[in-house]
Structures are given as structure tokens and as C-alpha cells.
Amino acid sequence: MSFFISNAFADGAAPAAAAGPAGGFEWIFLVGFLVIFYLMIWRPQAKRAKEQKNLLGSLAKGDEVVTTGGIAGKIVKVTDEFVVLEISDTVEMKFQKGAVAATLPKGTLKAI
């Protein structure tokens, strides 16, 4: 079976020629990649997380909100982990605070 694989022999002079000034160029690519990663992925994600945290912290009774499932309603009650939304005159639903996607301007639900 050794006739399918040829033998490889090391050249004694090759390692001295391989070490050259190309090492600094690799660092430039690495730093550039890290900068792009920070600017395009980490920073915007942290900004969105901060905005969502501020939104959930500022929820109050009477706010009109939309959930991540697309249900729009008016907040009737707010607790530490849950909000109760009034969907219509007779329907109230309980959601986790994390399910609230956005707040709506006052009077939006009556205009719909």
C-alpha cells in the first residue's frame, strides 16, 4: 500500500527562509477583524439590550404596548415579572414583561 503515498523528505534550508517579516501583517488582520466584530456585532447588540431593559423598566399602568406575538393592548397591572394587558373591554391577558416588544403612542388602540 505504500506505493499510493509518496515519501516526503524535509529540506534542511527551508525553515530559515520561512521565518520572515510577515508576522506583523497577521496582527493587522487580527486587530482589524476584532474592530469590525465590535462595531458591527457587539456594540449594536448591547445598545438594543439596553433599550429593551429601559423599556421594560419604564412600563406603567395605562401604557399601550405591543407584544412580541403581535398582540396590542393597554396595561392594566404591572408586577415584577408580569403585565396584565386589556385587549378589549372584557378580555385581559397576563404576559411576561419580556414579551413586550414596544410601546405605542397614546390613543393608538382607539384609532385601530
JOSULTA-V598789 format. One record per backbone hydrogen bond with DSSP energy under -1.0 kcal/mol. CO is the residue of the C=O (numbers start at 1). NH is the residue of the N-H. E is the energy in kcal/mol with one decimal. If there is no record, write none. Layout:
co: <CO	CO>
nh: <NH	NH>
e: <E	E>
//
This chain:
co: <1	14	15	22	23	24	25	26	27	28	29	30	31	32	33	34	35	36	37	37	38	41	42	43	44	45	46	47	48	49	50	51	52	53	54	60	63	64	65	66	66	67	71	73	74	75	77	81	82	83	84	84	85	86	91	91	93	95	96	97	99	102	105	107>
nh: <4	18	19	26	27	28	29	30	31	32	33	34	35	36	37	38	39	40	41	42	43	45	46	47	48	49	50	51	52	53	54	55	56	57	58	63	75	104	73	101	102	70	67	65	86	62	84	97	79	95	76	77	93	74	87	88	85	83	99	100	68	66	108	111>
e: <-1.5	-1.4	-1.1	-1.1	-1.1	-1.5	-1.6	-2.1	-2.7	-2.5	-2.4	-2.2	-2.3	-2.3	-2.5	-2.3	-2.6	-2.5	-1.9	-1.7	-2.4	-1.5	-2.3	-2.0	-2.4	-2.2	-2.0	-2.2	-2.4	-2.2	-2.3	-2.3	-2.5	-1.9	-1.3	-1.9	-2.9	-3.9	-2.3	-2.6	-1.7	-1.6	-2.3	-2.7	-3.4	-2.5	-2.8	-2.5	-3.0	-3.0	-3.5	-1.2	-2.8	-1.9	-2.0	-1.2	-3.3	-2.8	-1.7	-1.7	-2.7	-2.5	-1.7	-1.2>
//
